[in-house]
Amino acid sequence: MNKPEIHFRSHSQSGNIFYILGLVRNALQKQHRITDYNNLRDQVFTTGSYKEALEVIRKTVTLIDDDGKY
């Protein structure tokens, strides 16, 4: 299955990890992969930093920071 592509801006509201998770949830829900999302979300909640959380998310989706920071 193709990895959905998620765009966000690290220097704005869309850079908030919960906002990103919402975008990821919507994308995976469209692919009928809600269990994958639930597992990803649980992994994100156990990370110790924003950067680690993004790394976990990138295993499932293609994250693109339109601000170029991450």
KATA-V610839 format. One record per backbone hydrogen bond with DSSP energy under -0.5 kcal/mol. NH is the residue of the N-H (numbers start at 0). CO is the residue of the C=O. If there is no record, write none. Layout:
NH_CO / NH_CO
This chain:
5_3 / 5_61 / 7_63 / 9_7 / 11_8 / 14_11 / 15_12 / 19_15 / 20_16 / 21_17 / 22_18 / 23_19 / 24_20 / 25_21 / 26_22 / 27_23 / 28_24 / 29_25 / 30_26 / 31_28 / 32_27 / 36_32 / 37_33 / 38_34 / 39_35 / 40_36 / 41_37 / 42_38 / 43_39 / 44_40 / 45_41 / 45_42 / 46_43 / 52_48 / 53_49 / 54_50 / 55_51 / 56_52 / 57_53 / 58_54 / 58_55 / 59_56 / 60_56 / 61_3 / 62_60 / 63_5 / 64_62 / 65_7 / 65_63 / 67_64
